[in-house]
Amino acid sequence: MQKQIWKPGTLLAPVPPVLVSCGTLEKPNVLTIGWTGIINTIPAMTYISVRPERFSHGLIQASGEFVINLPTKALVRAVDFCGVRSGRDLDKFTHCGLTPLPGAEVSAPVIGESPVSLECQVEQVLSLGSHDMFLAKILCIDVDENIVDDGGRLCLEKCGLIAYAHGTYYELGKSLGTFGFTVRKKKKKGPTSGKKRKPASKAEKSRA
């Protein structure tokens, strides 16, 4: 297979175009972030990379807090708008019809319309060039009770989550398998009491 060699670029895709809320419940702000992910399990830690010139950068730096809100198909217009407009110019919560809810652990607001929100506290800031990376501890997670089944399982497949790849938004679709499916042992079928017997052959009938 022939490959072209390109200059370094940000072509890791898809990524989650999350809505990051910051500020306070009284003066909430939100911006769209593409550079985010999980960086540690215990303690649970994440990061967001923000350009220093963004209005939200100063708010997050001052408070040391932010909330990562997972995006859905219903929020795609808000995701796009909050990525191209600044909170210096308008109230993006009001413009996009988003509901600011109080966080359980942080002063930054949680977006009511997001099914899953990660409340985060900044642990370290790394200046990398075009962006500053905010390394943060996940303090708690706000989960919409409508996506938790009776057994306590989180049903993210109900949410219509979206992804972003090379300038385009996509809705997540068909499941291709669950974690570890390639090595998972298949369950053995036990004896079935109601299993039908094959009809007797002529030889068997003659011996009867």
QUINORCOR-V180608 format. One record per residue. N is the residue number from 1. RES is the residue in one small letter. SS is DSSP state (H for helix, E for strand, L for the rest). PHI is phi in radians with two decimals (none if undefined). OMEGA is omega in degrees with one decimal (none if undefined). Layout:
BEGIN
N | RES | SS | PHI | OMEGA
N | RES | SS | PHI | OMEGA
END
This chain:
BEGIN
1 | m | L | none | -179.8
2 | q | L | -1.37 | 179.0
3 | k | L | -2.21 | 171.9
4 | q | L | -1.54 | 177.4
5 | i | L | -1.82 | -179.9
6 | w | L | -1.82 | 174.4
7 | k | L | -1.20 | 179.3
8 | p | L | -1.00 | -179.6
9 | g | L | -2.81 | -175.4
10 | t | L | -1.70 | -175.5
11 | l | L | -1.76 | 170.9
12 | l | L | -1.43 | -173.8
13 | a | L | -2.65 | 0.2
14 | p | L | -1.41 | 175.8
15 | v | E | -2.24 | 176.7
16 | p | L | -1.48 | 178.8
17 | p | L | -1.43 | -170.8
18 | v | E | -1.32 | 172.4
19 | l | E | -1.66 | -179.5
20 | v | E | -1.78 | 178.9
21 | s | E | -1.69 | -177.3
22 | c | E | -2.65 | -175.3
23 | g | E | 1.41 | -178.7
24 | t | L | -2.26 | 178.3
25 | l | L | -1.10 | 179.9
26 | e | L | -1.33 | 178.7
27 | k | L | -2.27 | -176.4
28 | p | E | -1.41 | 173.4
29 | n | E | -2.44 | -178.8
30 | v | E | -2.57 | 174.3
31 | l | E | -2.44 | 178.1
32 | t | E | -1.61 | -179.7
33 | i | E | -2.19 | 176.1
34 | g | L | -1.73 | -177.2
35 | w | L | -1.64 | 179.3
36 | t | E | -2.70 | 178.9
37 | g | E | 2.99 | 177.5
38 | i | E | -1.65 | -178.1
39 | i | E | -2.09 | 179.8
40 | n | E | -2.79 | -178.6
41 | t | L | -1.70 | -179.7
42 | i | L | -2.20 | -3.7
43 | p | L | -1.25 | 178.1
44 | a | L | -1.16 | -177.5
45 | m | E | -2.37 | -179.7
46 | t | E | -2.40 | 175.3
47 | y | E | -2.67 | 165.8
48 | i | E | -2.36 | 175.8
49 | s | E | -1.93 | -173.0
50 | v | E | -2.25 | 174.7
51 | r | L | -1.18 | -178.5
52 | p | L | -1.00 | -178.5
53 | e | L | -1.38 | 179.1
54 | r | L | -1.22 | 179.9
55 | f | H | -1.02 | -177.7
56 | s | H | -1.18 | -178.6
57 | h | H | -0.98 | -179.4
58 | g | H | -1.14 | 179.5
59 | l | H | -1.13 | -179.5
60 | i | H | -1.21 | 179.8
61 | q | H | -1.12 | -177.8
62 | a | H | -1.26 | -176.0
63 | s | H | -1.57 | -175.1
64 | g | L | 1.25 | -177.0
65 | e | E | -2.45 | 172.4
66 | f | E | -2.84 | 178.3
67 | v | E | -2.25 | 174.2
68 | i | E | -1.63 | -178.8
69 | n | E | -1.91 | -178.4
70 | l | L | -1.21 | -176.4
71 | p | L | -1.56 | 176.8
72 | t | E | -2.18 | 177.6
73 | k | H | -0.99 | -179.2
74 | a | H | -1.18 | -177.5
75 | l | H | -1.78 | -171.9
76 | v | H | -1.10 | 177.8
77 | r | H | -1.16 | 177.2
78 | a | H | -1.14 | 178.6
79 | v | H | -1.03 | -179.1
80 | d | H | -1.17 | -176.9
81 | f | H | -1.07 | -176.2
82 | c | H | -1.25 | 176.2
83 | g | H | -1.60 | -176.0
84 | v | H | -2.09 | 177.7
85 | r | L | -2.02 | -175.0
86 | s | L | -1.82 | 175.1
87 | g | L | -1.21 | 174.1
88 | r | L | -1.18 | -171.8
89 | d | L | -1.71 | -177.0
90 | l | L | -2.82 | 176.1
91 | d | L | -1.47 | -175.6
92 | k | H | -1.25 | 174.9
93 | f | H | -1.04 | -178.6
94 | t | H | -1.17 | -177.5
95 | h | H | -1.06 | -176.5
96 | c | H | -1.60 | -180.0
97 | g | L | 1.20 | -179.9
98 | l | L | -1.60 | -178.0
99 | t | L | -1.81 | 176.6
100 | p | E | -1.43 | 177.7
101 | l | E | -1.98 | 179.3
102 | p | L | -1.19 | 175.9
103 | g | L | -1.34 | 178.6
104 | a | L | -1.38 | -174.1
105 | e | L | -2.15 | -176.3
106 | v | L | -2.24 | 179.1
107 | s | L | -1.43 | 177.1
108 | a | L | -1.17 | -177.4
109 | p | L | -1.35 | 171.9
110 | v | E | -1.71 | 178.1
111 | i | E | -1.46 | -175.2
112 | g | L | -1.06 | -176.2
113 | e | L | -1.40 | 179.1
114 | s | L | -1.49 | -177.9
115 | p | L | -1.26 | -179.2
116 | v | E | -2.44 | -179.7
117 | s | E | -2.29 | -178.6
118 | l | E | -1.85 | 178.3
119 | e | E | -1.45 | -169.3
120 | c | E | -2.24 | 175.9
121 | q | E | -2.13 | -176.4
122 | v | E | -1.16 | 177.7
123 | e | E | -1.84 | -175.2
124 | q | E | -2.79 | 176.5
125 | v | E | -2.12 | 178.5
126 | l | E | -1.99 | 176.3
127 | s | E | -1.52 | -171.8
128 | l | L | -1.91 | -176.6
129 | g | L | 2.43 | 179.2
130 | s | L | -1.20 | -176.5
131 | h | L | -2.24 | 166.8
132 | d | E | -1.80 | 178.4
133 | m | E | -1.68 | 175.2
134 | f | E | -1.67 | 175.2
135 | l | E | -1.44 | -171.3
136 | a | E | -2.46 | 174.0
137 | k | E | -1.55 | 176.1
138 | i | E | -1.47 | -175.2
139 | l | E | -1.47 | 177.6
140 | c | E | -2.90 | -179.0
141 | i | E | -2.23 | 176.6
142 | d | E | -1.66 | -175.4
143 | v | E | -2.14 | 175.2
144 | d | L | -1.10 | -176.4
145 | e | H | -1.14 | 179.6
146 | n | H | -1.26 | 179.1
147 | i | H | -1.91 | 175.0
148 | v | E | -2.01 | -177.1
149 | d | L | -1.41 | -175.9
150 | d | L | -1.09 | 178.7
151 | g | L | -1.57 | 179.3
152 | g | L | 1.54 | -179.5
153 | r | L | -1.41 | 176.1
154 | l | E | -1.36 | -175.3
155 | c | L | -1.81 | -178.2
156 | l | H | -1.14 | 179.5
157 | e | H | -1.12 | 179.5
158 | k | H | -1.45 | -167.8
159 | c | L | -1.50 | -172.6
160 | g | L | 1.22 | -179.1
161 | l | E | -1.11 | -178.3
162 | i | E | -2.10 | 177.4
163 | a | E | -2.33 | -177.9
164 | y | E | -2.27 | 179.1
165 | a | E | -2.52 | 172.7
166 | h | L | 0.88 | 173.8
167 | g | L | 1.57 | -176.6
168 | t | E | -2.27 | 176.2
169 | y | E | -1.62 | 179.4
170 | y | E | -2.30 | 171.6
171 | e | E | -1.57 | 177.4
172 | l | L | -1.18 | -173.5
173 | g | L | -2.21 | -170.1
174 | k | L | -1.14 | 174.8
175 | s | L | -1.34 | 179.7
176 | l | L | -1.82 | -178.6
177 | g | L | 2.62 | 177.2
178 | t | L | -1.87 | -174.8
179 | f | L | -0.93 | 177.7
180 | g | L | 1.47 | -175.7
181 | f | L | -1.14 | -177.5
182 | t | L | -1.31 | -178.4
183 | v | L | -2.07 | -177.8
184 | r | L | -1.25 | 178.7
185 | k | L | -1.29 | 178.1
186 | k | L | -1.33 | 178.7
187 | k | L | -1.24 | 178.1
188 | k | L | -1.35 | 178.7
189 | k | L | -1.38 | 179.4
190 | g | L | -1.44 | 178.4
191 | p | L | -1.11 | -179.7
192 | t | L | -1.87 | -176.1
193 | s | L | -1.15 | -176.7
194 | g | L | -1.66 | -176.5
195 | k | L | -1.22 | -178.9
196 | k | L | -1.32 | 176.9
197 | r | L | -1.53 | 177.1
198 | k | L | -1.21 | 177.9
199 | p | L | -1.08 | -178.3
200 | a | L | -1.14 | 177.6
201 | s | L | -1.36 | 179.5
202 | k | H | -1.08 | 179.6
203 | a | H | -1.12 | 179.9
204 | e | H | -1.16 | 179.8
205 | k | H | -1.14 | -177.8
206 | s | H | -1.20 | 179.4
207 | r | H | -1.44 | -176.5
208 | a | L | -1.30 | none
END
